[in-house]
């Protein structure tokens, strides 16, 4: 059994503030340790379920967060950026299941540290008129390769968002959102224990899991926080200006759509 793990940081127990998530944050190194430990718990659960090959994609920010020397020896680590598929780099049809660790809710919803890919520029992303966050957008990439997304950990509201997309998914709640920068957290040891158990459960019956998919063509709308970001992205002809804050495009291939979303965000982030 070959397993793919995409790991973010905002949904990790004990992570509640930008000081934890930003590279220059005073508490970032501590949050990196918490993230690494939760990823290792997921790996242990996968191994107990029979996994023989595990790849972890460091999916937060610079994508250089997980401590390589502390990663479980049975896993390999995909780290660094840029990556064509960002949080889903390396996923292929060879994998039997995808598991998401430390995920968070979409921009514009409640949930600890909610955002969608870039809180600096994105207000919301819609696919066929449905608002989607990182969980749904990334699960669609896994589904493109016929890989089911079977597990996610994060806050209580992220669990609700994930189940609205994939009702049968195994969710592990490691904290309850109080506000965007406050949460009631499990202890790290309890969070790790639950993640290990949940990851194992999620892989015990993967033969019956259906990969997440939507019918194309995909009409994608990217709404920015200010018009300057849309001004910059609109320079590229494939993006049409829908309104002052929004660019849109349509494509039959979800992988192309995902890369166009990532490209638009990189352009917007370049605006000073």
Residue frames relative to the residue before (quaternion, step in Angstrom):
aa qw qx qy qz dx dy dz
X 1.0000 0.0000 0.0000 0.0000 0.00 0.00 0.00
X 0.1683 -0.7963 0.5788 0.0496 3.56 -0.74 1.12
X 0.1127 -0.8382 0.5334 -0.0160 3.57 -0.61 1.19
X 0.1961 -0.7613 0.6119 0.0869 3.54 -1.08 0.90
X 0.0771 -0.7941 0.6027 0.0165 3.59 -0.85 1.01
X 0.1227 -0.7516 0.6453 0.0601 3.56 -0.88 1.03
X 0.0902 -0.8426 0.5308 -0.0098 3.57 -0.58 1.19
X 0.0949 -0.7621 0.6399 0.0264 3.54 -0.86 1.09
X 0.4738 -0.7091 0.4533 0.2594 3.60 -1.23 0.06
X 0.6084 0.6126 -0.3672 0.3460 3.62 1.03 -0.71
X 0.7115 0.4533 -0.2564 0.4717 3.57 1.14 -0.57
X 0.4618 0.6798 -0.4439 0.3571 3.59 1.28 0.18
X 0.5431 -0.6155 0.4577 0.3415 3.59 -1.02 0.75
X 0.7787 0.3010 -0.2469 0.4920 3.57 -0.86 1.02
X 0.6338 0.4869 -0.3280 0.5036 3.59 1.29 -0.14
X 0.1185 0.8340 -0.5237 0.1270 3.59 -0.50 1.17
X 0.7882 0.2922 -0.1078 0.5309 3.62 1.20 -0.32
X 0.6593 -0.5070 0.3822 0.4028 3.55 -1.28 0.37
X 0.5629 0.5948 -0.3888 0.4221 3.60 1.12 -0.54
X 0.6672 0.4810 -0.2896 0.4896 3.57 1.20 -0.54
X 0.7814 0.4200 -0.1823 0.4240 3.57 0.92 -0.88
X 0.6856 0.4911 -0.2885 0.4533 3.60 1.10 -0.56
X 0.6218 -0.5976 0.3618 0.3541 3.55 -1.02 0.84
X 0.7581 0.3513 -0.2019 0.5111 3.59 1.00 -0.78
X 0.3860 0.7306 -0.4782 0.2977 3.59 1.25 0.26
X 0.5570 -0.6471 0.4100 0.3209 3.57 -0.96 0.88
X 0.7596 0.3421 -0.1919 0.5187 3.61 1.11 -0.60
X 0.3379 0.7839 -0.4734 0.2173 3.59 1.25 0.24
X 0.6600 0.5166 -0.3275 0.4361 3.59 0.88 -0.84
X 0.6185 0.5244 -0.3425 0.4745 3.58 1.08 -0.67
X 0.6587 0.5015 -0.3088 0.4683 3.59 0.96 -0.86
X 0.5985 0.5562 -0.3557 0.4538 3.60 1.07 -0.67
X 0.6417 0.5135 -0.3189 0.4721 3.58 1.02 -0.79
X 0.6420 0.5120 -0.3225 0.4708 3.59 0.95 -0.85
X 0.6462 0.5231 -0.3091 0.4618 3.59 0.99 -0.89
X 0.6558 0.5176 -0.3075 0.4555 3.57 0.89 -0.95
X 0.6626 0.5161 -0.3029 0.4505 3.57 0.96 -0.88
X 0.6656 0.4867 -0.3140 0.4706 3.61 0.97 -0.79
X 0.6124 0.5295 -0.3478 0.4728 3.59 1.05 -0.70
X 0.6545 0.5109 -0.3146 0.4600 3.59 0.92 -0.85
X 0.6150 0.5347 -0.3462 0.4647 3.59 1.07 -0.70
X 0.6429 0.5110 -0.3154 0.4755 3.58 1.00 -0.82
X 0.6352 0.5277 -0.3239 0.4616 3.58 1.00 -0.82
X 0.6519 0.5156 -0.3208 0.4542 3.59 0.91 -0.88
X 0.6477 0.5163 -0.3160 0.4627 3.57 0.99 -0.81
X 0.6486 0.5134 -0.3148 0.4655 3.57 1.00 -0.85
X 0.6514 0.5125 -0.3180 0.4604 3.59 0.96 -0.82
X 0.6415 0.5211 -0.3221 0.4616 3.57 1.00 -0.78
X 0.6799 0.4802 -0.2826 0.4767 3.58 1.15 -0.63
X 0.6678 -0.5354 0.2947 0.4250 3.58 1.26 -0.06
X 0.3731 0.7289 -0.4987 0.2842 3.60 1.20 0.22
X 0.1720 -0.7896 0.5825 0.0876 3.55 -1.02 0.83
X 0.7694 0.1448 -0.1132 0.6118 3.58 1.28 -0.21
X 0.0091 0.8037 -0.5916 0.0637 3.57 -0.80 1.07
X 0.0594 -0.7657 0.6402 0.0200 3.54 -0.95 0.97
X 0.1741 -0.7737 0.6050 0.0705 3.55 -0.91 1.02
X 0.1650 -0.7671 0.6133 0.0904 3.57 -0.88 0.97
X 0.3085 -0.7246 0.5900 0.1779 3.59 -0.62 1.15
X 0.0807 -0.8760 0.4732 -0.0459 3.54 -0.28 1.34
X 0.6049 0.5760 -0.3598 0.4158 3.60 1.20 0.22
X 0.8861 -0.0069 0.0148 0.4632 3.54 -1.06 0.89
X 0.8336 -0.0103 0.0608 0.5489 3.56 -0.56 -1.20
X 0.3194 -0.7655 0.4837 0.2794 3.56 1.31 -0.36
X 0.5891 0.4789 -0.3880 0.5225 3.51 1.15 0.86
X 0.3211 0.7889 -0.4552 0.2593 3.56 0.80 1.05
X 0.6692 0.4929 -0.2988 0.4690 3.57 0.89 -0.94
X 0.4076 -0.7024 0.5303 0.2436 3.57 -0.95 0.90
X 0.3841 -0.7612 0.4634 0.2413 3.64 -0.32 1.18
X 0.6842 0.5025 -0.3008 0.4345 3.59 0.94 -0.83
X 0.6934 0.4441 -0.2716 0.4982 3.57 1.27 -0.32
X 0.4899 0.6655 -0.4339 0.3590 3.59 1.26 -0.14
X 0.5999 -0.5658 0.4304 0.3671 3.56 -1.10 0.77
X 0.5176 -0.6984 0.4075 0.2796 3.56 -0.83 1.02
X 0.6415 0.5401 -0.3298 0.4336 3.60 1.20 -0.38
X 0.6872 0.4490 -0.2798 0.4978 3.61 1.27 -0.05
X 0.2871 -0.7058 0.6112 0.2143 3.52 -1.32 0.38
X 0.3048 -0.7834 0.5280 0.1211 3.56 -1.11 0.78
X 0.1757 -0.7482 0.6344 0.0826 3.53 -0.86 1.09
X 0.1217 0.8198 -0.5430 0.1350 3.60 -0.43 1.18
X 0.6487 0.5128 -0.3956 0.3998 3.57 -1.30 0.40
X 0.1064 -0.7766 0.6187 0.0528 3.54 -1.30 0.35
X 0.5481 -0.0930 -0.8184 -0.1453 1.53 -2.41 0.72
X 0.1947 -0.7320 0.6405 0.1268 3.51 -1.37 0.44
X 0.5723 -0.6147 0.4115 0.3539 3.59 -0.93 0.81
X 0.7924 0.2543 -0.1270 0.5398 3.56 0.95 -0.87
X 0.4254 -0.7610 0.4371 0.2211 3.57 1.23 0.51
X 0.8606 0.0218 0.0195 0.5084 3.57 -0.65 -1.17
X 0.7424 0.3543 -0.2081 0.5291 3.60 1.24 -0.32
X 0.2648 0.7765 -0.5289 0.2173 3.59 1.17 0.42
X 0.7937 0.3253 -0.2477 0.4504 3.55 -1.04 0.85
X 0.5225 0.6318 -0.4289 0.3793 3.60 1.20 -0.26
X 0.0513 0.7751 -0.6273 0.0555 3.56 -1.00 0.87
X 0.6628 -0.5080 0.3730 0.4044 3.54 -1.30 0.11
X 0.5188 0.6478 -0.4113 0.3769 3.60 1.26 -0.06
X 0.6226 0.5625 -0.3435 0.4219 3.59 1.20 -0.44
X 0.4158 -0.7108 0.5186 0.2303 3.53 -1.18 0.67
X 0.8040 -0.0445 0.0488 0.5910 3.59 1.14 -0.55
X 0.2531 -0.7293 0.6139 0.1650 3.54 -1.31 0.51
X 0.0949 -0.7772 0.6214 0.0278 3.55 -1.03 0.90
X 0.2003 -0.7870 0.5772 0.0861 3.58 -0.95 0.92
X 0.1085 -0.7996 0.5903 0.0201 3.58 -0.79 1.05
X 0.8539 0.1795 -0.1211 0.4733 3.58 -1.03 0.82
X 0.3497 0.7634 -0.4794 0.2552 3.59 1.12 0.58
X 0.2505 -0.7679 0.5800 0.1054 3.57 -1.30 0.41
X 0.6336 -0.5531 0.3907 0.3741 3.58 -1.30 0.24
X 0.6271 -0.5723 0.3955 0.3504 3.52 -1.31 0.39
X 0.6551 -0.5024 0.3993 0.3988 3.54 -1.31 0.39
X 0.7974 0.3083 -0.2287 0.4656 3.55 -1.05 0.78
X 0.6480 0.4412 -0.3255 0.5287 3.57 1.30 0.00
X 0.5679 -0.5257 0.4637 0.4314 3.54 -1.28 0.00
X 0.4204 0.6857 -0.5204 0.2868 3.55 -1.24 0.33
X 0.5872 -0.6038 0.4096 0.3504 3.54 -1.03 0.81
X 0.8668 -0.0341 -0.0146 0.4973 3.57 -0.90 1.06
X 0.1662 0.8321 -0.5145 0.1234 3.58 1.08 0.73
X 0.2534 0.7121 -0.6321 0.1708 3.55 -1.15 0.79
X 0.2771 -0.7269 0.5889 0.2192 3.56 -1.31 0.06
X 0.8439 -0.1229 -0.0165 0.5219 3.53 -0.33 1.38
X 0.8066 -0.0998 0.0945 0.5748 3.62 0.69 -1.00
X 0.2848 -0.7850 0.5305 0.1458 3.55 -0.38 1.24
X 0.5769 0.6053 -0.3708 0.4041 3.59 1.24 -0.29
X 0.8307 0.2327 -0.0820 0.4990 3.58 1.04 -0.69
X 0.7326 0.4573 -0.2409 0.4428 3.63 1.03 -0.68
X 0.2475 -0.7389 0.6090 0.1481 3.55 -1.00 0.91
X 0.7631 -0.2315 0.1513 0.5841 3.58 0.94 -0.85
X 0.1995 -0.7323 0.6339 0.1489 3.53 -1.34 0.38
X 0.0928 -0.7964 0.5971 0.0259 3.56 -0.87 0.99
X 0.1109 -0.7588 0.6396 0.0539 3.54 -1.07 0.85
X 0.8163 -0.0954 -0.0020 0.5698 3.57 -0.54 1.21
X 0.7068 -0.4983 0.2081 0.4569 3.53 1.03 1.08
X 0.5921 0.5485 -0.3703 0.4598 3.60 1.27 0.12
X 0.3850 -0.7043 0.5433 0.2462 3.60 -0.80 1.00
X 0.0122 -0.8115 0.5831 -0.0375 3.55 -0.86 1.00
X 0.2764 -0.7425 0.5891 0.1590 3.54 -1.15 0.74
X 0.7791 -0.3377 0.2391 0.4709 3.52 -1.30 -0.19
X 0.6058 0.5644 -0.3709 0.4206 3.59 0.98 -0.73
X 0.7316 0.4406 -0.2519 0.4552 3.59 0.66 -1.09
X 0.6563 0.5159 -0.3112 0.4541 3.58 0.94 -0.89
X 0.6931 0.4619 -0.2774 0.4789 3.59 0.97 -0.83
X 0.6186 0.5327 -0.3448 0.4633 3.59 1.06 -0.70
X 0.6110 0.5423 -0.3440 0.4628 3.58 1.13 -0.61
X 0.6187 0.5230 -0.3449 0.4741 3.59 1.08 -0.67
X 0.6373 0.5053 -0.3280 0.4805 3.58 0.95 -0.83
X 0.6648 0.5151 -0.2974 0.4519 3.56 0.97 -0.89
X 0.5567 0.6004 -0.3769 0.4331 3.57 1.15 -0.63
X 0.7391 0.3695 -0.1966 0.5277 3.55 1.09 -0.79
X 0.4990 -0.6839 0.3987 0.3527 3.56 1.31 0.33
X 0.4673 0.6388 -0.4556 0.4074 3.56 1.11 0.78
X 0.3303 -0.7549 0.5261 0.2106 3.64 -0.67 0.99
X 0.3098 -0.6968 0.6115 0.2111 3.57 -1.13 0.73
X 0.0980 -0.8727 0.4780 -0.0166 3.55 -0.29 1.29
X 0.8008 0.1930 -0.0690 0.5627 3.61 1.19 -0.36
X 0.1026 0.7630 -0.6376 0.0273 3.55 -1.22 0.62
X 0.1370 -0.7639 0.6230 0.0976 3.56 -1.14 0.68
X 0.2958 0.7313 -0.5731 0.2219 3.55 -1.18 0.65
X 0.7435 -0.3690 0.2837 0.4803 3.56 -1.16 -0.57
X 0.7154 -0.4596 0.3153 0.4215 3.57 -1.31 0.21
X 0.6805 0.4855 -0.2996 0.4598 3.60 1.01 -0.75
X 0.5884 0.5384 -0.3635 0.4814 3.57 1.16 -0.53
X 0.6158 0.5439 -0.3475 0.4520 3.59 1.01 -0.75
X 0.6504 0.5046 -0.3121 0.4743 3.58 1.00 -0.82
X 0.6482 0.5169 -0.3177 0.4601 3.59 0.95 -0.86
X 0.6678 0.5067 -0.3015 0.4543 3.57 0.94 -0.88
X 0.6820 0.4875 -0.2925 0.4600 3.60 0.92 -0.87
X 0.5879 0.5531 -0.3722 0.4582 3.60 1.18 -0.47
X 0.6823 0.4534 -0.2662 0.5080 3.57 1.21 -0.57
X 0.7865 0.0510 0.0222 0.6151 3.56 0.90 -1.03
X 0.2806 -0.8253 0.4594 0.1706 3.62 0.12 1.23
X 0.7291 0.4506 -0.2467 0.4522 3.60 1.00 -0.77
X 0.4327 0.7301 -0.4539 0.2715 3.61 1.22 -0.06
X 0.4342 -0.6566 0.5533 0.2723 3.56 -1.18 0.68
X 0.0480 -0.8061 0.5898 -0.0035 3.58 -0.67 1.09
X 0.1194 -0.7587 0.6359 0.0759 3.54 -1.13 0.74
X 0.2133 -0.7847 0.5756 0.0859 3.55 -0.65 1.19
X 0.1116 -0.8227 0.5566 0.0304 3.58 -0.55 1.18
X 0.7917 0.0505 -0.0557 0.6062 3.60 1.30 -0.08
X 0.3191 -0.7221 0.5836 0.1903 3.53 -1.29 0.51
X 0.4440 -0.7146 0.4786 0.2514 3.55 -0.77 1.07
X 0.1899 -0.7392 0.6371 0.1078 3.54 -1.06 0.90
X 0.7405 -0.1445 0.1171 0.6458 3.55 1.01 -0.94
X 0.7411 -0.3947 0.2568 0.4786 3.60 -1.19 -0.10
X 0.7990 0.2047 -0.1149 0.5536 3.60 1.13 -0.54
X 0.6821 0.3840 -0.3215 0.5328 3.58 1.03 0.77
X 0.0734 0.7966 -0.5941 0.0836 3.57 -1.00 0.84
X 0.3956 -0.6503 0.5907 0.2678 3.52 -1.33 0.43
X 0.1326 -0.8589 0.4946 0.0079 3.56 -0.25 1.33
X 0.4570 -0.5917 0.5779 0.3272 3.51 -1.27 0.49
X 0.5621 -0.5328 0.4775 0.4149 3.57 -1.24 0.27
X 0.6193 -0.5562 0.3830 0.4005 3.62 -1.06 0.57
X 0.6525 0.5206 -0.3318 0.4393 3.60 0.94 -0.77
X 0.6689 0.4770 -0.3040 0.4824 3.60 0.98 -0.80
X 0.6182 0.5408 -0.3449 0.4544 3.60 1.02 -0.78
X 0.6617 0.5045 -0.3041 0.4638 3.59 0.93 -0.88
X 0.6470 0.5223 -0.3259 0.4499 3.59 0.94 -0.84
X 0.6847 0.4827 -0.2906 0.4623 3.58 0.91 -0.90
X 0.6346 0.5203 -0.3321 0.4651 3.58 1.02 -0.75
X 0.6387 0.5231 -0.3274 0.4596 3.59 0.93 -0.84
X 0.6816 0.4798 -0.2849 0.4734 3.57 0.89 -0.93
X 0.6785 0.5029 -0.2935 0.4478 3.58 0.94 -0.90
X 0.6353 0.5220 -0.3305 0.4634 3.57 0.99 -0.80
X 0.6401 0.5183 -0.3214 0.4672 3.56 0.98 -0.84
X 0.6606 0.5072 -0.3141 0.4556 3.61 0.86 -0.94
X 0.6673 0.5431 -0.3125 0.4026 3.57 0.90 -0.93
X 0.7341 0.4307 -0.2233 0.4751 3.57 1.15 -0.60
X 0.5151 0.6821 -0.4039 0.3260 3.57 1.24 -0.13
X 0.7980 0.1685 -0.0907 0.5714 3.61 1.18 -0.49
X 0.1822 0.8405 -0.4987 0.1078 3.58 0.97 0.77
X 0.5047 0.6645 -0.4280 0.3472 3.60 1.16 -0.28
X 0.7303 0.4270 -0.2381 0.4771 3.58 1.11 -0.59
X 0.5240 0.6483 -0.4107 0.3694 3.59 1.26 -0.05
X 0.2685 -0.7640 0.5706 0.1369 3.56 -0.98 0.92
X 0.4597 -0.6838 0.4836 0.2954 3.63 -0.74 0.94
X 0.4935 -0.6639 0.4779 0.2955 3.57 -1.04 0.79
X 0.0989 0.7924 -0.5921 0.1085 3.57 -0.87 0.99
X 0.1616 -0.7372 0.6444 0.1232 3.53 -1.33 0.42
X 0.5144 -0.6370 0.4736 0.3245 3.55 -1.16 0.53
X 0.3112 -0.7297 0.5813 0.1811 3.55 -1.00 0.89
X 0.5087 -0.0525 -0.8383 -0.1890 1.51 -2.48 0.20
X 0.4346 -0.7078 0.5066 0.2314 3.54 -1.23 0.60
X 0.1561 -0.7636 0.6234 0.0629 3.54 -0.70 1.17
X 0.0736 -0.8323 0.5489 -0.0252 3.56 -0.35 1.29
X 0.0691 -0.7695 0.6345 0.0216 3.55 -0.98 0.95
X 0.1081 -0.7780 0.6181 0.0320 3.55 -0.88 1.02
X 0.1085 -0.8057 0.5819 0.0213 3.56 -0.50 1.23
X 0.2424 -0.8019 0.5376 0.0953 3.55 -0.73 1.14
X 0.6184 -0.5722 0.4048 0.3554 3.54 -1.33 0.26
X 0.7951 0.0043 -0.0504 0.6043 3.59 1.19 -0.38
X 0.6753 -0.5467 0.3312 0.3679 3.54 -1.24 0.49
X 0.5643 0.6216 -0.3890 0.3792 3.60 1.12 -0.53
X 0.6407 0.5147 -0.3271 0.4665 3.57 1.04 -0.72
X 0.6567 0.4918 -0.3074 0.4821 3.58 0.97 -0.82
X 0.5852 0.5763 -0.3617 0.4411 3.60 1.08 -0.71
X 0.6978 0.4806 -0.2731 0.4555 3.56 0.87 -0.99
X 0.6844 0.4898 -0.2932 0.4535 3.59 0.85 -0.94
X 0.6270 0.5734 -0.3317 0.4100 3.59 1.03 -0.80
X 0.5109 0.6489 -0.4211 0.3749 3.61 1.20 -0.36
X 0.6589 0.4652 -0.2991 0.5100 3.58 1.09 -0.68
X 0.4826 -0.7453 0.3691 0.2746 3.64 -0.43 1.20
X 0.6062 0.5852 -0.3780 0.3838 3.62 1.05 -0.56
X 0.6787 0.4567 -0.2839 0.5002 3.59 1.20 -0.49
X 0.1938 -0.7739 0.5960 0.0907 3.58 -0.81 1.05
X 0.4099 -0.6988 0.5271 0.2564 3.57 -1.02 0.77
X 0.2285 -0.8060 0.5365 0.1017 3.58 -0.50 1.21
X 0.7485 -0.1297 0.1150 0.6401 3.54 1.11 -0.81
X 0.7665 -0.3925 0.2033 0.4659 3.64 -1.13 0.15
X 0.7746 0.3572 -0.1867 0.4873 3.62 1.01 -0.73
X 0.7570 0.4353 -0.1649 0.4586 3.57 1.22 -0.46
X 0.1043 -0.7288 0.6701 0.0946 3.52 -1.21 0.73
X 0.1067 -0.8051 0.5823 0.0355 3.57 -1.16 0.57
X 0.0164 0.7657 -0.6429 -0.0104 3.51 -1.33 0.32
X 0.2201 -0.7542 0.6023 0.1411 3.56 -1.29 0.34
X 0.0969 0.7825 -0.6079 0.0939 3.54 -0.98 0.89
X 0.4844 -0.6861 0.4676 0.2756 3.57 -1.11 0.69
X 0.7131 0.4394 -0.2268 0.4970 3.58 1.22 -0.53
X 0.3945 -0.7546 0.4656 0.2412 3.59 -0.50 1.17
X 0.6189 0.5494 -0.3606 0.4302 3.60 1.00 -0.69
X 0.6214 0.5130 -0.3349 0.4883 3.59 1.06 -0.72
X 0.6376 0.5339 -0.3264 0.4493 3.57 0.96 -0.85
X 0.6553 0.5218 -0.3114 0.4487 3.56 0.90 -0.95
X 0.6834 0.4775 -0.2877 0.4714 3.57 0.92 -0.89
X 0.6305 0.5156 -0.3349 0.4737 3.59 1.09 -0.63
X 0.6018 0.5319 -0.3522 0.4805 3.59 1.10 -0.63
X 0.6741 0.4905 -0.2926 0.4684 3.56 0.86 -0.97
X 0.6458 0.5278 -0.3189 0.4502 3.58 1.01 -0.80
X 0.6409 0.5233 -0.3201 0.4615 3.57 0.98 -0.86
X 0.6583 0.5075 -0.3097 0.4617 3.57 0.97 -0.84
X 0.6482 0.5111 -0.3260 0.4609 3.60 0.96 -0.75
X 0.6309 0.5135 -0.3310 0.4782 3.58 1.05 -0.74
X 0.6729 0.5041 -0.3005 0.4503 3.57 0.85 -0.97
X 0.6662 0.5114 -0.2991 0.4529 3.57 1.00 -0.79
X 0.6182 0.5502 -0.3462 0.4419 3.58 1.22 -0.33
X 0.5591 0.6141 -0.3854 0.4022 3.58 1.27 -0.30
X 0.2749 -0.7757 0.5506 0.1402 3.57 -0.80 1.01
